[in-house]
Amino acid sequence: MGYLEAVILGLVQGLTEFLPISSSAHLRIVGELLHVGPGNGDPGARFTAIIQLGTELAVLVYFFGDIVHIIASWFKGLFRRLPQSDPDVRMGWFVIVGSIPIVVLGLLFQDQIETVFRSLWIVATTLIVFGILLGIADAVGSSERRVRDLTWPHAILYGLAQALALVPGVSRSGGTITMGRFLGYDRAAATRFSFLLALPAVFGSGLYELYKSIKEPCVAGMTTCTPEVFDGAQTAVATVVAGIVGFVVIAFLMRYISKRSYLPFVIYRVVIGVVLVVLLTTGVIAA
Protein backbone atom coordinates (compact mmCIF):
# COMPACT_ATOMS: atom_id res chain seq x y z
CA MET A 1 0.00 0.00 0.00
CA GLY A 2 1.06 3.60 -0.56
CA TYR A 3 0.82 6.99 1.05
CA LEU A 4 -2.34 7.95 -0.87
CA GLU A 5 -4.31 5.09 0.67
CA ALA A 6 -2.89 5.94 4.10
CA VAL A 7 -3.92 9.59 3.75
CA ILE A 8 -7.43 8.61 2.64
CA LEU A 9 -7.87 6.30 5.62
CA GLY A 10 -6.47 8.98 7.95
CA LEU A 11 -8.99 11.42 6.53
CA VAL A 12 -11.80 8.90 7.06
CA GLN A 13 -10.68 8.32 10.64
CA GLY A 14 -10.61 12.03 11.41
CA LEU A 15 -14.00 12.66 9.83
CA THR A 16 -15.79 9.77 11.54
CA GLU A 17 -14.17 9.21 14.95
CA PHE A 18 -16.24 11.77 16.85
CA LEU A 19 -19.43 11.63 14.84
CA PRO A 20 -21.74 8.83 16.06
CA ILE A 21 -21.32 6.83 12.84
CA SER A 22 -18.41 4.48 13.72
CA SER A 23 -14.92 5.24 12.46
CA SER A 24 -13.88 1.58 12.59
CA ALA A 25 -16.81 0.63 10.35
CA HIS A 26 -15.87 3.31 7.84
CA LEU A 27 -12.21 2.28 7.85
CA ARG A 28 -13.30 -1.30 7.25
CA ILE A 29 -15.64 -0.31 4.39
CA VAL A 30 -13.28 2.18 2.73
CA GLY A 31 -10.42 -0.28 3.12
CA GLU A 32 -12.50 -2.82 1.22
CA LEU A 33 -13.25 -0.29 -1.53
CA LEU A 34 -9.55 0.63 -1.80
CA HIS A 35 -8.58 -3.06 -1.77
CA VAL A 36 -6.07 -2.55 1.01
CA GLY A 37 -4.90 -5.49 3.08
CA PRO A 38 -3.72 -8.97 2.19
CA GLY A 39 -6.48 -10.03 -0.17
CA ASN A 40 -9.47 -9.02 1.94
CA GLY A 41 -9.43 -5.22 1.89
CA ASP A 42 -9.15 -4.90 5.66
CA PRO A 43 -6.58 -2.37 6.96
CA GLY A 44 -6.65 -4.28 10.24
CA ALA A 45 -7.53 -3.68 13.88
CA ARG A 46 -3.92 -2.75 14.63
CA PHE A 47 -3.74 0.04 12.04
CA THR A 48 -7.14 1.29 13.18
CA ALA A 49 -6.07 1.42 16.84
CA ILE A 50 -2.81 3.22 16.08
CA ILE A 51 -4.25 6.00 13.91
CA GLN A 52 -6.90 6.64 16.57
CA LEU A 53 -4.04 8.10 18.60
CA GLY A 54 -4.15 11.06 16.23
CA THR A 55 -7.81 11.79 16.86
CA GLU A 56 -7.41 11.42 20.62
CA LEU A 57 -4.56 13.93 20.52
CA ALA A 58 -7.12 16.26 18.94
CA VAL A 59 -9.34 15.71 22.02
CA LEU A 60 -6.39 16.55 24.27
CA VAL A 61 -5.78 19.79 22.41
CA TYR A 62 -9.44 20.83 22.23
CA PHE A 63 -10.24 20.06 25.88
CA PHE A 64 -6.72 20.73 27.16
CA GLY A 65 -7.74 23.14 29.92
CA ASP A 66 -10.51 20.88 31.19
CA ILE A 67 -8.34 17.76 31.07
CA VAL A 68 -5.42 19.36 32.91
CA HIS A 69 -7.78 20.70 35.58
CA ILE A 70 -9.45 17.30 36.04
CA ILE A 71 -6.11 15.48 36.33
CA ALA A 72 -4.69 18.05 38.75
CA SER A 73 -7.82 17.95 40.88
CA TRP A 74 -7.87 14.14 40.89
CA PHE A 75 -4.30 14.01 42.20
CA LYS A 76 -5.13 16.63 44.82
CA GLY A 77 -8.09 14.54 45.87
CA LEU A 78 -5.88 11.45 46.02
CA PHE A 79 -3.64 13.19 48.54
CA ARG A 80 -6.61 14.76 50.36
CA ARG A 81 -5.85 18.30 49.28
CA LEU A 82 -9.34 18.42 47.78
CA PRO A 83 -12.49 16.65 49.00
CA GLN A 84 -13.69 13.62 47.06
CA SER A 85 -16.95 15.49 46.52
CA ASP A 86 -15.18 18.06 44.30
CA PRO A 87 -16.73 17.83 40.79
CA ASP A 88 -13.38 17.50 39.00
CA VAL A 89 -12.12 14.89 41.46
CA ARG A 90 -15.28 12.89 40.88
CA MET A 91 -14.92 13.30 37.12
CA GLY A 92 -11.43 11.81 37.28
CA TRP A 93 -12.77 8.76 39.12
CA PHE A 94 -15.73 8.48 36.74
CA VAL A 95 -13.39 8.34 33.74
CA ILE A 96 -11.26 5.66 35.44
CA VAL A 97 -14.24 3.53 36.48
CA GLY A 98 -15.94 3.97 33.10
CA SER A 99 -12.79 2.78 31.32
CA ILE A 100 -12.64 -0.58 33.11
CA PRO A 101 -15.27 -2.46 31.02
CA ILE A 102 -13.59 -1.81 27.66
CA VAL A 103 -10.16 -2.75 29.04
CA VAL A 104 -11.41 -6.05 30.47
CA LEU A 105 -13.53 -7.02 27.47
CA GLY A 106 -10.85 -5.85 25.04
CA LEU A 107 -8.33 -8.23 26.59
CA LEU A 108 -10.81 -11.12 26.87
CA PHE A 109 -12.01 -10.87 23.27
CA GLN A 110 -8.83 -9.65 21.57
CA ASP A 111 -8.74 -12.46 18.99
CA GLN A 112 -12.40 -12.00 18.03
CA ILE A 113 -11.96 -8.23 17.78
CA GLU A 114 -9.13 -8.68 15.29
CA THR A 115 -10.93 -11.37 13.25
CA VAL A 116 -14.62 -12.36 13.33
CA PHE A 117 -15.96 -9.04 14.63
CA ARG A 118 -14.57 -7.35 11.52
CA SER A 119 -17.00 -9.17 9.21
CA LEU A 120 -18.88 -6.67 7.08
CA TRP A 121 -22.14 -8.49 7.91
CA ILE A 122 -21.58 -7.57 11.55
CA VAL A 123 -20.61 -4.01 10.56
CA ALA A 124 -23.81 -3.58 8.52
CA THR A 125 -25.99 -4.96 11.30
CA THR A 126 -24.50 -2.82 14.05
CA LEU A 127 -24.65 0.32 11.90
CA ILE A 128 -28.39 -0.12 11.46
CA VAL A 129 -29.33 -1.39 14.93
CA PHE A 130 -27.29 1.09 16.94
CA GLY A 131 -28.25 3.90 14.59
CA ILE A 132 -31.91 3.25 15.37
CA LEU A 133 -31.12 3.08 19.11
CA LEU A 134 -29.38 6.47 18.88
CA GLY A 135 -32.45 7.93 17.21
CA ILE A 136 -34.78 6.55 19.89
CA ALA A 137 -32.52 7.74 22.73
CA ASP A 138 -32.21 11.23 21.26
CA ALA A 139 -35.97 11.45 20.80
CA VAL A 140 -36.99 10.26 24.28
CA GLY A 141 -34.05 11.66 26.29
CA SER A 142 -35.21 14.25 28.81
CA SER A 143 -32.10 16.47 28.69
CA GLU A 144 -32.52 17.25 32.39
CA ARG A 145 -29.03 16.20 33.45
CA ARG A 146 -25.70 17.97 32.96
CA VAL A 147 -22.14 16.74 33.45
CA ARG A 148 -22.25 17.76 37.12
CA ASP A 149 -25.12 15.28 37.63
CA LEU A 150 -23.01 12.25 36.69
CA THR A 151 -23.19 9.38 39.20
CA TRP A 152 -21.23 6.17 39.81
CA PRO A 153 -23.90 3.89 38.28
CA HIS A 154 -24.16 6.16 35.27
CA ALA A 155 -20.36 6.16 34.79
CA ILE A 156 -20.42 2.35 34.77
CA LEU A 157 -23.28 2.29 32.26
CA TYR A 158 -21.35 4.74 30.07
CA GLY A 159 -18.36 2.40 30.31
CA LEU A 160 -20.40 -0.63 29.27
CA ALA A 161 -21.76 1.33 26.31
CA GLN A 162 -18.23 2.29 25.30
CA ALA A 163 -17.14 -1.36 25.47
CA LEU A 164 -19.69 -2.22 22.78
CA ALA A 165 -17.58 -0.14 20.38
CA LEU A 166 -15.07 -3.01 20.32
CA VAL A 167 -17.39 -4.28 17.58
CA PRO A 168 -16.95 -2.18 14.40
CA GLY A 169 -20.16 -0.40 13.48
CA VAL A 170 -21.33 0.35 17.01
CA SER A 171 -19.32 3.62 17.31
CA ARG A 172 -17.57 4.62 20.51
CA SER A 173 -19.14 8.07 20.54
CA GLY A 174 -22.45 6.73 19.26
CA GLY A 175 -22.70 4.09 21.98
CA THR A 176 -21.83 6.41 24.84
CA ILE A 177 -23.95 9.28 23.55
CA THR A 178 -26.89 6.89 23.15
CA MET A 179 -26.48 5.75 26.75
CA GLY A 180 -26.17 9.34 27.94
CA ARG A 181 -29.35 10.38 26.15
CA PHE A 182 -31.25 7.37 27.55
CA LEU A 183 -30.07 8.41 31.03
CA GLY A 184 -31.42 11.93 30.52
CA TYR A 185 -28.21 13.91 29.87
CA ASP A 186 -28.41 16.79 27.41
CA ARG A 187 -26.54 16.46 24.13
CA ALA A 188 -23.59 18.61 25.18
CA ALA A 189 -23.08 16.71 28.44
CA ALA A 190 -23.43 13.28 26.80
CA THR A 191 -20.95 14.23 24.09
CA ARG A 192 -18.40 15.87 26.40
CA PHE A 193 -18.21 12.91 28.76
CA SER A 194 -18.07 10.58 25.75
CA PHE A 195 -14.92 12.34 24.54
CA LEU A 196 -13.28 12.37 27.98
CA LEU A 197 -14.12 8.73 28.64
CA ALA A 198 -12.52 7.64 25.36
CA LEU A 199 -9.08 9.03 26.22
CA PRO A 200 -7.70 6.25 28.49
CA ALA A 201 -9.13 3.43 26.40
CA VAL A 202 -8.03 4.73 23.00
CA PHE A 203 -4.58 5.81 24.13
CA GLY A 204 -4.10 2.51 25.93
CA SER A 205 -5.20 0.47 22.93
CA GLY A 206 -3.26 2.55 20.41
CA LEU A 207 -0.01 2.56 22.39
CA TYR A 208 -0.35 -1.18 23.05
CA GLU A 209 -0.81 -1.93 19.34
CA LEU A 210 2.05 0.43 18.50
CA TYR A 211 4.27 -1.48 20.95
CA LYS A 212 3.21 -4.80 19.40
CA SER A 213 3.90 -3.55 15.89
CA ILE A 214 7.47 -2.74 16.93
CA LYS A 215 8.22 -5.68 19.22
CA GLU A 216 6.05 -8.38 17.65
CA PRO A 217 5.98 -8.05 13.84
CA CYS A 218 2.95 -9.73 12.34
CA VAL A 219 3.27 -13.05 10.55
CA ALA A 220 0.72 -14.18 7.96
CA GLY A 221 -1.38 -17.10 9.13
CA MET A 222 -1.34 -16.29 12.84
CA THR A 223 -4.86 -16.14 14.30
CA THR A 224 -4.01 -13.30 16.65
CA CYS A 225 -2.00 -11.15 14.27
CA THR A 226 -2.66 -10.11 10.68
CA PRO A 227 0.05 -9.04 8.22
CA GLU A 228 0.96 -5.37 8.28
CA VAL A 229 -0.77 -3.36 5.56
CA PHE A 230 1.07 -0.04 5.96
CA ASP A 231 4.62 0.60 7.05
CA GLY A 232 5.54 2.84 9.97
CA ALA A 233 5.92 6.03 7.95
CA GLN A 234 2.59 5.56 6.17
CA THR A 235 0.83 4.83 9.45
CA ALA A 236 2.38 7.97 10.96
CA VAL A 237 1.09 10.09 8.06
CA ALA A 238 -2.40 8.63 8.47
CA THR A 239 -2.25 9.38 12.21
CA VAL A 240 -1.29 13.03 11.65
CA VAL A 241 -4.02 13.53 9.05
CA ALA A 242 -6.56 11.93 11.40
CA GLY A 243 -5.56 14.27 14.21
CA ILE A 244 -5.81 17.48 12.18
CA VAL A 245 -9.15 16.57 10.64
CA GLY A 246 -10.44 15.25 13.97
CA PHE A 247 -9.83 18.60 15.68
CA VAL A 248 -11.95 20.38 13.07
CA VAL A 249 -14.72 17.80 13.47
CA ILE A 250 -14.79 18.20 17.27
CA ALA A 251 -15.21 21.97 16.90
CA PHE A 252 -18.01 21.42 14.38
CA LEU A 253 -19.83 18.79 16.46
CA MET A 254 -19.78 20.77 19.71
CA ARG A 255 -21.38 23.73 17.89
CA TYR A 256 -23.82 21.52 15.98
CA ILE A 257 -25.29 19.68 18.97
CA SER A 258 -26.04 22.91 20.81
CA LYS A 259 -28.91 23.53 18.42
CA ARG A 260 -29.64 20.34 16.47
CA SER A 261 -30.45 16.67 16.99
CA TYR A 262 -28.56 13.54 15.97
CA LEU A 263 -31.23 12.58 13.41
CA PRO A 264 -29.04 13.19 10.31
CA PHE A 265 -26.45 10.78 11.71
CA VAL A 266 -29.16 8.20 12.44
CA ILE A 267 -30.42 8.37 8.86
CA TYR A 268 -26.87 8.17 7.51
CA ARG A 269 -26.08 5.08 9.58
CA VAL A 270 -29.19 3.25 8.47
CA VAL A 271 -28.67 4.13 4.79
CA ILE A 272 -25.02 3.04 4.84
CA GLY A 273 -25.95 -0.16 6.65
CA VAL A 274 -28.69 -1.01 4.14
CA VAL A 275 -26.40 -0.24 1.17
CA LEU A 276 -23.74 -2.48 2.70
CA VAL A 277 -26.27 -5.31 3.10
CA VAL A 278 -27.24 -4.96 -0.56
CA LEU A 279 -23.60 -5.02 -1.69
CA LEU A 280 -22.89 -8.09 0.42
CA THR A 281 -26.05 -9.90 -0.70
CA THR A 282 -25.35 -9.28 -4.39
CA GLY A 283 -21.72 -10.33 -4.02
CA VAL A 284 -20.29 -6.98 -5.06
CA ILE A 285 -18.04 -7.07 -1.98
CA ALA A 286 -17.10 -9.94 0.32
CA ALA A 287 -17.72 -10.00 4.04
N, C-alpha and C positions, 0 to 999 in steps of 0.2 A: 504493500500500500504506500501511497505517497502523501505529501504534505497537503494537497488539495482536499483529499478525503478527510484528513485529520482536522483541517480547518472547518470543513462543513459540519463534522460531528461536534466540534467544539462550539460552533455557532448554534447547533441544535440543542446542545446541553445548556448553554446560557439562556436561550429563549424559553426553554421548557422546565427548567429546574424549579422555579418558584411559582409558576402558574400551576393550578391544580389539574394538570393534564398528563403527568407522568413523563419525566425526562428519560427514564430507562426504557420505557415503551417506545418513545420516539427514536432513541438511539438504536434500538433493536430493529425497528421498521426501516429507518433510513439506511442503516447498515446493510439490510437485506437489499434495498433498492440500489445501493452503491456496489453491491457484491463484494463487500469487505469480508475478511475472515477466511479461514481455510475451508472453502467449499460450501459454507452454509450462510454466509452473509452476516454473521454475528460478530460485532467488534469485541464481545466478551465482557463478562462481569468485572474482570480486573481493570480493563481500560475504562469502563464506565465509572468504577469507584475512584480511580485516580484523577480523572478530569473533573470529578465533582469537587475536588479540593479547590479548583479555581472559583467555582460558584460560591463555595462557603467562605473563601477569602473576601468575596464581594459582600457577604453578610457581615463579616468582621469590620469591613471598612464603613459600610452604611450605618451599622448600629454600634460603631466603635465606642462612643461615649457611654451608651447604655451598658454595653458588655463589660467595659472596664469598671464601671461603677458597681455592677452586680458582683463581679469577681472580687473586687476590693472589699465590698460589704460582706460577702460570704466569708472571706478570711478573717475579717474583724469579728464576725459572729462566732467563728470557730474558736477564736481565742478570747471570747466573751467581752470584746470591746464594743460590741453592738448586741442588742437583745435578739433572740431568735425570732421574735415577732416582727422585726424590721422587714418591710416589703421586699427589699433587695436581697436580704439574707434568705428569706423564704423562696424567692425566685431562684437563687442559686441551688437550693436543695431540690426544688421542683424539677429543674433541668436535669440534675443528677438522677433523681428517682425515675423521671420519665424516660431516661436513656437506657435504663436497665433492660426492659423487655427486648429491644432490638439487638442489644449486645448478646443476650442469652440465646435468643432464637437465631440470630445470625451465625453464631458458632455451632449450634445444634444442627442447623439445616444448611451448612455451607455448601456441601456437594450438590444438593438439590437447587440451591440458588444459582449455582454456576452452570447447571445443566437443564433439568426438566422444567424448572420454573420459567425458563427463557423461551419456551415454546410459544409461537405466535398465536396459537389457539387460546392459551392462557392469557396472553396479552390482550387479545380482542375481547375476551370475556370480562376481564377485570376493568378494561376501559369503559365498557358499557354499564356493568353493574355498579361500579363505584361512582361513575358519572351520575347515574340516576340517584344514588344515595346522597351525593353532594347536593343535587337539586332539591331533594326532599328536605334535607337538613337546613338548607338556606331558606327554604320557604316557610318552614315551621319554627325555626329558631327564634327565640323571644328577644334576643339582643339586650337582655337586661344586665348581663354580667360584663365586667371589664377585667383587665389583667389583674388588678388588685384583688379581685374576688376569687382568684384561683385557690383551690384546696388540694389536699393530699390525694383524695380519691380521684379528683379530676386530672391531676398530673399523671397518675397511673393510667387512667383511661386514655389520655393523650398519648402516653408511651406505647400502649398496646396498639393504638391506631397507627402510630408511626411504624411499628414493627411489621404491619401488613405491607408496607412499601417494599419489603424484601422481595415481594413478587412484582415483577415489572407490569406496569399498567395500573397499579393501585394509585401511585403518586404519593410521595412523602408529604408534600404540602396538602394535597387533596384529602388524604386520609385524616390528617390532624385537624385541618380546617373543618372537615365534615363533623368530626367528633366535637370540636369546639362549638359549632353551630347547634348541634343536637343538645349540648349542655347549656345553651342559652347565652354564649358569649357573642358579643357583637363582632362584625367582620374584622375590624382593625385588631381587636384583642386576640381573636382566634388566629389571625395571620401572623401577628407579631410573635406570639408564643411558639407557633409552628416553626418560624425561622430560628428562634433561639434554641429550641429543643433539638433541631437538626444538627447543630454545631458539633457536639461531642461525638455523635454517631457517625456523621459523615467524615469528619477529620480522622476518627479512629479507624474507620473502614478504609479510607483512602490511603492513609499512611501505612496501614498494615499491608495492603495490596502493593504499595510502592516498595516496601521492604521485601516482600516475597518476589517481586519482579527482579530485584537486584540479587538477592541471596538464593532464590530458588527458581532459576529459569524454567519456563514451561517446556514440557516434552509432549509431543503429539501422542495421543493414545491414553494418557493418564486420565482417570475419571475425575480427579479433583483439580486438574490444571489444563487449560486449553492452550494451544500454541499462540505465541504473541502475534498480534496483527500489525501493530505499529511499533517502531523502535522508540527509544527514549526521547530523542529530539522531537519526533512527530507528536508524541504524547504530550510533551511539554508545550508545544505550540497550541495544541488543542485545549490544554488546561488554561493557558493565558487568554485565548479567545473566549473561552467559556466564562472566565472571571470578568472580563470587560463587559461582555454582553449581559451577563447576569446582573451586574450592578445597575445597568440601565433598566432592566426589567423590574428589579426591586422597586426602584423609584417610581416607575409607571404603576405597578400593582398597588403600592401603598396609597397613591393618589386615586386610583380607579375605585378601590373598594370603599372609599369614604363616601361615595355617592351612588354606586351601582352594585348590582347583584352578581352572583357567579353564573347566572343562567347561560351567557354565551359560551363559557367553558364547558358547561354541562352538555349543551347541544353539540359542541365540537367533539367532545369525547365520544358521545354516542354515534355520531356520523363516522368518525374515524374507525371506531370499533366495528360498525356494520360494514363499512367498505373493506376492512381487513378480513372479515368473515367471508365476504363475497370473493375476494382474491384468493383466499385459502381454499374455499369450496370449489372454485373453478380451476384450481391448479396453477394459477398465474404465478404464485409464490408458494414456497414450501414452508411448513411450520418449523 
